[in-house]
Amino acid sequence: MALLVCLLLFRGRRERDDMRLWIAGLLLILLECAARIVYSMPNGLVMHRASHVVALDAYLLAGVMFLLSASPGLRRMPRSTAFLCFNIGPNLALLTIYSLDSRVASLYAVLVGYGLVTGLASCALLRRRWTYYAAVAGIWVPLAICTGTLHYRMAAYLDLSFVYMMCAIAFGKTLQSRSRGKIAVVTGFVVWSLCFLAHPWVSEVYPQWADFLNELWNMQKFIITVGLLLVLLERQIISNQWLALHDELTSLPNRRLFDDRLEFALARAARERHRLAIFNLDLDGFKQINDTMGHDAGDVLLKAISRNLENATRRSDTLARLGGDEFSLIAVDIGDDPRGPVSHPIRLPQIERIFAAMLRAVELPVALGADYDNQVARVSASVGVAFYPEDGEDAVTLMRLADHRMFGQKSERARVRKTGGTTPLTLRKA
């Protein structure tokens, strides 16, 4: 298990925060394993109790790490994190005094009462939902019953059982469905929780089964670690599939996905007798920013422009980054095919709106951030448009014509800038 955790620790440096928390939980489980070895050795009473404290407290803190890794809301919301911090203390104190072989009924009564009051008060002060009140009552009321009937071991292990069952529920909600790693992880936490719950009863009533229960208990560590490896593998596969079809910088479709969608859109347009338009856009002034301020500034600008373009286009259309500072848009359902039974001219006002919206989105000023002294960058764009079926009926012809018109507009803009004039908004053919 130590070798597996070392492997995950090396891999986790490039992973998200949830994986780092998961690895932290596994490291605490390794600490528990080491404490259990010391606990089983013939040593003095002090070492025996100290190792018991470390083992049970490590179990609880590991459960908290697992719960945080499985609950994005707990990590992102300060109130939820504060609620968790308020309620860890009483649980740690309960496990600690049990591990120290303290059996003073009044001490347990005060501690359980403090935990219940602190939990309910934190729910009220932090304005938590009713589920938080239910969780607090669900753990401390049974603990009060156990300690009140002098079942201290049951109280300690019931506390851990509750935490690990919450981990199983949280992972069941957040991990991807149809994931083999999810099945292993959730099953491992459920069985682990049941082992905590059954441990006091089996130890007292069926001591001959204690060794079997311990082996089952230890097996969950390996099941959950293997589950984590499967989750990492599945995430890597999904990431590779996504990167094969999307631009890593802007998250827009790349050329491969754009070509697939263009072929699909052309087939649909031919079948339903509709027109479509292809817009090819190239940024003007981007090279100057890239050369003078660096590629990182250019990346900031490209990401901002891609977001602006996404907000300016219709959801039914496809916006893609084909490379460098070039973007393309497939605008579908812009009019009826003139070869069909109903013939209407191209709805130029609609195309003009798309055209103008793209230019406005590109020309919005972009703040480059504190790394660039809060400078604001602003670029323009040259756009070329080709229509199906007037300009062509296949993707190659339409893309070539849209590129030709885009470069024609870029040349015209350069000529107009030299003469001091303005560039008109136009969709005329080259």
DALIN-V147114 format. One line per field, one symbol per residue. ss: DSSP state (H for helix, E for strand, L for the rest). psi: psi as a letter, one per 20 degrees, with the letter a starting at -180 (. if undefined). burial: b if it has 16 or more other C-alpha atoms within 10 Angstrom, else e. A space follows every 50 residues. Layout:
# DALIN-V147114
ss: ???
psi: ???
burial: ???
This chain:
# DALIN-V147114
ss: LHHHHHHHHHHHLLLLHHHHHHHHHHHHHHHHHHHHHHHHLLLLHHHHHH HHHHHHHHHHHHHHHHHHHHLHHHHHLHHHHHHHHHHHHHHHHHHHHHHL LLLLHHHHHHHHHHHHHHHHHHHHHLLLLHHHHHHHHHHHHHHHHHHHLL LHHHHHHHHHHHHHHHHHHHHHHHLLLLLHHHHHHHHHHHHHHHHHHHHH HHHHHLHHHHHHHHHHHHHHHHHHHHHHHHHHHHHHHHHHHHHHHELLLL LLELHHHHHHHHHHHHHHHHHHLEEEEEEEEEEELHHHHHHHHLHHHHHH HHHHHHHHHHHHLLLLLEEEEEELLEEEEEEEEEEELLLLLLLLLLLHHH HHHHHHHHHHHHHLLEELLHHHLLLEELLEEEEEEEEELLLLLLHHHHHH HHHHHHHHHHHHHHHHHHHLLLLLLLLLLL
psi: hhgghgghgghihjarhhhghghhghhhhhhggghhghhiqnarhghggg hgggghhhgghghggggghinhhhhhohgggggghhigghgggghghghj kpkoghghggggggggggghghgghjlrrhhgghgghhghghhhgghhjk mhghgghhghggghhhgggghhhhqqqkphhggggggghghgghgghigg gghhgmhijggghgghghhhghghghhgghggghhhggghgghhiqphgi jrqahghggghggghggghhgjlqqrqpppppppihhggghhirhghhgg gggghhgggghirqhiropqoiqckpqqpoorljrqpiiahppqqpnhhg hhggghhggghhipqppirhikkkqpqpraqppqpqqpjgirjqgggggg hhgghghghghgggghhhijaqoqoqjqq.
burial: eeeebeebbeebeeeeebbbbbbbbbbbbbbbbebbebbeeeeeeeebbb bbbbbbbbbbbbbbbbbbbbbeebbeeebbeebbebbeebbbbbbbbbbb eeeeeeebbebbbebbebbbebbeeeeeeeebbeebbebbebbbebbbee ebbbbbbbbbbbbbbbbbebbbeebeeeeebbbbbbbbbbbbbbbbbbbb ebeeeeeeebeebeeebeebbebbbbbbbbbbebeeeeeeeeeebbbeeb bbbbbebbbebbeebbebbbeebbbbbbbbbbbbebbebeeeeeeebbbb bbbbbbebbbebbeeebbbbbbeebbbbbbbbbbbbbbeeeeeeebeeee beebbebbbbbbbbbbbbeeeeeeeebbbbbbbbbbbbbeeeeebeebbe bbbbbbbbbbeebeeeeeeeeeeeeebeee
